[in-house]
Amino acid sequence: MVAARSGFLELYHPLYAVERFRTRLLNGSLPALRFLRGELLPFLKASRDQKPFEAMAILRRYSPLLSSEVLKEAGKQQVAHIASISTILF
C-alpha cells in the first residue's frame, strides 16, 4: 500500500473509514489532500530545503496576506509587512 510506504498511513486510515471520502481519497480529489499536496507540502519542502525565495513564491501565490491589494495597501510598510509574516513562518 502506497500510504504505508509513504508514511501517510495515520492520515489515510481515518479518511478511508469515512465512506463518503473513500472514492475521492483514492483518486486524489479530496479537497484536503489537494491542499496538502498542492500548497502545503511544496511550501514545507522549500522551507526544509532552505529555499526562502521558493517558499515565499508559494506563499505569494496562495496567501491573501501577500496579495497585490494587501501589498499596495501596505505602501512603504511592505518590507515590515513581509517581515512580520516571515517571522511567524520561519
PyRosetta script that sets phi, psi and omega in degrees:
from pyrosetta import init, pose_from_sequence

init()
pose = pose_from_sequence("MVAARSGFLELYHPLYAVERFRTRLLNGSLPALRFLRGELLPFLKASRDQKPFEAMAILRRYSPLLSSEVLKEAGKQQVAHIASISTILF")
pose.set_psi(1, 132.4)
pose.set_omega(1, -177.5)
pose.set_phi(2, -62.6)
pose.set_psi(2, -40.1)
pose.set_omega(2, -179.1)
pose.set_phi(3, -58.9)
pose.set_psi(3, -39.5)
pose.set_omega(3, 179.5)
pose.set_phi(4, -69.5)
pose.set_psi(4, -43.9)
pose.set_omega(4, -179.7)
pose.set_phi(5, -66.8)
pose.set_psi(5, -31.4)
pose.set_omega(5, -176.6)
pose.set_phi(6, -89.7)
pose.set_psi(6, -5.4)
pose.set_omega(6, 179.6)
pose.set_phi(7, 82.2)
pose.set_psi(7, 20.0)
pose.set_omega(7, -178.0)
pose.set_phi(8, -109.4)
pose.set_psi(8, 16.8)
pose.set_omega(8, -176.8)
pose.set_phi(9, -60.6)
pose.set_psi(9, -39.1)
pose.set_omega(9, -180.0)
pose.set_phi(10, -66.5)
pose.set_psi(10, -28.1)
pose.set_omega(10, 175.8)
pose.set_phi(11, -82.7)
pose.set_psi(11, -38.4)
pose.set_omega(11, -174.1)
pose.set_phi(12, -67.4)
pose.set_psi(12, -49.6)
pose.set_omega(12, -174.1)
pose.set_phi(13, -57.7)
pose.set_psi(13, -49.5)
pose.set_omega(13, 179.8)
pose.set_phi(14, -63.0)
pose.set_psi(14, -36.8)
pose.set_omega(14, 179.0)
pose.set_phi(15, -70.7)
pose.set_psi(15, -39.5)
pose.set_omega(15, 179.7)
pose.set_phi(16, -67.2)
pose.set_psi(16, -28.3)
pose.set_omega(16, -179.8)
pose.set_phi(17, -67.7)
pose.set_psi(17, -22.7)
pose.set_omega(17, 178.6)
pose.set_phi(18, -88.8)
pose.set_psi(18, 112.3)
pose.set_omega(18, -171.6)
pose.set_phi(19, -57.7)
pose.set_psi(19, -38.4)
pose.set_omega(19, -177.6)
pose.set_phi(20, -71.1)
pose.set_psi(20, -16.1)
pose.set_omega(20, 177.1)
pose.set_phi(21, -90.7)
pose.set_psi(21, -19.7)
pose.set_omega(21, -167.0)
pose.set_phi(22, -53.9)
pose.set_psi(22, -54.1)
pose.set_omega(22, -177.1)
pose.set_phi(23, -63.6)
pose.set_psi(23, -45.2)
pose.set_omega(23, -179.7)
pose.set_phi(24, -67.1)
pose.set_psi(24, -30.9)
pose.set_omega(24, 175.2)
pose.set_phi(25, -66.0)
pose.set_psi(25, -45.6)
pose.set_omega(25, -177.1)
pose.set_phi(26, -68.8)
pose.set_psi(26, -33.9)
pose.set_omega(26, -179.4)
pose.set_phi(27, -95.9)
pose.set_psi(27, 2.1)
pose.set_omega(27, 174.0)
pose.set_phi(28, 80.9)
pose.set_psi(28, 14.4)
pose.set_omega(28, -177.5)
pose.set_phi(29, -101.1)
pose.set_psi(29, 5.9)
pose.set_omega(29, 177.7)
pose.set_phi(30, -65.8)
pose.set_psi(30, 124.6)
pose.set_omega(30, -174.4)
pose.set_phi(31, -52.4)
pose.set_psi(31, -40.4)
pose.set_omega(31, -179.9)
pose.set_phi(32, -62.7)
pose.set_psi(32, -37.7)
pose.set_omega(32, 179.1)
pose.set_phi(33, -71.4)
pose.set_psi(33, -35.7)
pose.set_omega(33, 177.0)
pose.set_phi(34, -62.0)
pose.set_psi(34, -41.8)
pose.set_omega(34, 177.6)
pose.set_phi(35, -62.0)
pose.set_psi(35, -48.2)
pose.set_omega(35, -179.8)
pose.set_phi(36, -60.8)
pose.set_psi(36, -48.9)
pose.set_omega(36, -175.9)
pose.set_phi(37, -72.1)
pose.set_psi(37, -38.4)
pose.set_omega(37, -173.1)
pose.set_phi(38, -89.8)
pose.set_psi(38, -27.1)
pose.set_omega(38, -174.3)
pose.set_phi(39, -122.1)
pose.set_psi(39, -54.2)
pose.set_omega(39, -172.9)
pose.set_phi(40, -70.9)
pose.set_psi(40, -48.9)
pose.set_omega(40, -177.6)
pose.set_phi(41, -62.4)
pose.set_psi(41, -43.0)
pose.set_omega(41, 176.3)
pose.set_phi(42, -61.8)
pose.set_psi(42, -37.2)
pose.set_omega(42, 177.8)
pose.set_phi(43, -65.1)
pose.set_psi(43, -46.6)
pose.set_omega(43, 179.9)
pose.set_phi(44, -62.8)
pose.set_psi(44, -38.7)
pose.set_omega(44, 178.2)
pose.set_phi(45, -64.3)
pose.set_psi(45, -45.4)
pose.set_omega(45, 178.9)
pose.set_phi(46, -62.3)
pose.set_psi(46, -40.2)
pose.set_omega(46, 178.6)
pose.set_phi(47, -66.0)
pose.set_psi(47, -45.7)
pose.set_omega(47, -179.9)
pose.set_phi(48, -62.7)
pose.set_psi(48, -39.0)
pose.set_omega(48, -179.7)
pose.set_phi(49, -81.4)
pose.set_psi(49, 7.0)
pose.set_omega(49, 179.4)
pose.set_phi(50, 54.8)
pose.set_psi(50, 52.3)
pose.set_omega(50, 175.7)
pose.set_phi(51, -115.9)
pose.set_psi(51, 78.5)
pose.set_omega(51, -173.3)
pose.set_phi(52, -63.9)
pose.set_psi(52, -32.8)
pose.set_omega(52, -179.8)
pose.set_phi(53, -68.4)
pose.set_psi(53, -39.6)
pose.set_omega(53, 177.3)
pose.set_phi(54, -66.7)
pose.set_psi(54, -42.3)
pose.set_omega(54, 178.6)
pose.set_phi(55, -61.6)
pose.set_psi(55, -44.4)
pose.set_omega(55, 179.6)
pose.set_phi(56, -67.7)
pose.set_psi(56, -34.1)
pose.set_omega(56, 177.1)
pose.set_phi(57, -63.6)
pose.set_psi(57, -39.3)
pose.set_omega(57, 177.7)
pose.set_phi(58, -66.1)
pose.set_psi(58, -44.7)
pose.set_omega(58, 178.0)
pose.set_phi(59, -62.0)
pose.set_psi(59, -42.3)
pose.set_omega(59, -179.2)
pose.set_phi(60, -61.9)
pose.set_psi(60, -38.0)
pose.set_omega(60, -178.9)
pose.set_phi(61, -68.6)
pose.set_psi(61, -35.9)
pose.set_omega(61, -171.1)
pose.set_phi(62, -112.6)
pose.set_psi(62, -18.4)
pose.set_omega(62, -173.3)
pose.set_phi(63, -93.5)
pose.set_psi(63, 128.5)
pose.set_omega(63, 174.8)
pose.set_phi(64, -66.6)
pose.set_psi(64, -20.3)
pose.set_omega(64, 177.8)
pose.set_phi(65, -67.4)
pose.set_psi(65, -19.8)
pose.set_omega(65, -179.2)
pose.set_phi(66, -116.2)
pose.set_psi(66, 22.6)
pose.set_omega(66, 178.8)
pose.set_phi(67, -70.1)
pose.set_psi(67, 160.0)
pose.set_omega(67, 179.4)
pose.set_phi(68, -56.6)
pose.set_psi(68, -40.7)
pose.set_omega(68, -178.3)
pose.set_phi(69, -63.4)
pose.set_psi(69, -44.8)
pose.set_omega(69, -179.3)
pose.set_phi(70, -65.3)
pose.set_psi(70, -41.5)
pose.set_omega(70, 179.6)
pose.set_phi(71, -67.4)
pose.set_psi(71, -36.0)
pose.set_omega(71, 175.6)
pose.set_phi(72, -64.3)
pose.set_psi(72, -42.1)
pose.set_omega(72, 178.1)
pose.set_phi(73, -63.0)
pose.set_psi(73, -33.6)
pose.set_omega(73, -179.6)
pose.set_phi(74, -67.8)
pose.set_psi(74, -24.8)
pose.set_omega(74, 177.7)
pose.set_phi(75, 55.1)
pose.set_psi(75, -123.5)
pose.set_omega(75, -177.9)
pose.set_phi(76, -74.1)
pose.set_psi(76, -6.8)
pose.set_omega(76, 179.6)
pose.set_phi(77, -96.0)
pose.set_psi(77, 14.8)
pose.set_omega(77, -178.9)
pose.set_phi(78, -57.5)
pose.set_psi(78, -44.6)
pose.set_omega(78, -178.6)
pose.set_phi(79, -62.0)
pose.set_psi(79, -43.8)
pose.set_omega(79, 178.9)
pose.set_phi(80, -65.2)
pose.set_psi(80, -39.3)
pose.set_omega(80, 178.7)
pose.set_phi(81, -62.0)
pose.set_psi(81, -48.2)
pose.set_omega(81, 179.8)
pose.set_phi(82, -65.5)
pose.set_psi(82, -40.1)
pose.set_omega(82, 178.8)
pose.set_phi(83, -62.4)
pose.set_psi(83, -38.6)
pose.set_omega(83, 179.7)
pose.set_phi(84, -66.6)
pose.set_psi(84, -35.1)
pose.set_omega(84, 177.7)
pose.set_phi(85, -71.1)
pose.set_psi(85, -44.9)
pose.set_omega(85, -176.0)
pose.set_phi(86, -67.9)
pose.set_psi(86, -30.2)
pose.set_omega(86, 177.3)
pose.set_phi(87, -70.1)
pose.set_psi(87, -28.6)
pose.set_omega(87, 176.2)
pose.set_phi(88, -69.6)
pose.set_psi(88, -40.5)
pose.set_omega(88, -172.9)
pose.set_phi(89, -85.9)
pose.set_psi(89, -35.6)
pose.set_omega(89, -173.7)
pose.set_phi(90, -109.6)
pose.dump_pdb("model.pdb")
